[in-house]
């Protein structure tokens, strides 16, 4: 499976992956998911928000008249039981297949590959499922194309409205519904999916660790305790375009120094608070070497262990930007584009997973967002982390050793056997 995925969407120059939502590379990944599902005799479907599902025992049937696009069925082992399971009965695992620009091979795909591998392991063991089981690939988790993370899971959980989704546009002005329609889906069906989520009793997402806690502790696998609150803010610095070679420094309304000071302020405030703040994306207009910019637009990503700290850091960054903007004669607008509050994973499911793994697995907090965090407001969720020896992520250098990946598969299989086969 890994060798088949490795070639999809990989840039020959950078070595990183560009599997942005609803592009050709994303379509190839989605086709791969469908092929893996059908090769295992699972019932395959795409839900109203473009998320992919592969069911063992039959997918939960929607109420009469409920939109159910792109439904395809295979023949699960043991027969395709087309009766709807009891509410809250299904056990689901999976992650996502899209990537950030020039992302690594493991972020997202490791969770999907491990899910199929864990099912293979359970079948090898002769485990018999007593609850419905599904593997999923959530659409547009990284938000690389439209600027909002976890679009598929946010839509399903009702945390993103149809109107908000329709307003999303990529750098070329293509809207989310236009991109979905071009990919062969019906954007008219997108929206909250409470009927589907009400049938999920547990969602367990395996993910490569995006840090070095496991490398330091010497453990191949860990359990998530919480996801830090985090968000994205757009800073628009508007000045006045002019000639770089003829305009005196004193006469300029140059937004670039304002932006630069704000970047330094973000680093300073994050260090003082023990938080994280990153300006990782910037656009400049008119973007000429010999032209003073009229607009510098920068995107801030900030995260902290608690809400009060995050609020204080972002407020301090905004104030620093305002102070410098006033000095430079630059107009400033700040827009919060997305926000996810702290996610404390449910202790009952987390403790049960710890028990199934023998009670020797460390608990880890994380500053990275995940579909499991979005879904936690609607269904019981948990996460497993696989050791990352360098801690590098969102980069072509992202890596996990094969032995640790296998340990993750076996741990996930143990968890799924305990939750779905008892």
Buried (B, 14 or more C-beta within 10 A) or exposed (E): BEEEBEEBBBEEEEEBBBBBBBBEBBBBBBEBBBEBBBEBBBBBBBBBBBBBBBBBBBBBBBEEEEEBBBBEBBEBBEEBBEEBBEEBBBBBBBBBBBBBBBBBBBBBBBBBBBBBBBBBBBBEEEBEBEBBBBBBBBBBBBBBBBBBBBBBBBBBBBBBBBEBBBEBBBEEEBBBBBBBBEBEBBBEBBBBBEBBBBBBBBBBBBBBBBBBBBBEEEBBBBBBBBBBBBBBBBBBBBBBBBEBEEBEEEEBBBBBBBBBBBBEBBBBBBEEBEBBBBBEBEBBBEEEEEBBBBBBBBBBBBBBBEEEBBEBBBEBBBEBBBBBBEEBBBBBEBEEBBEBBBBEBBEEBBEBBBEBBEEEBBEBBBBBBBBBBBBBEBBBBBBBBBBBEEBBBBBBEBBBEEEBBBBBBBBBBBBBBBBBBE
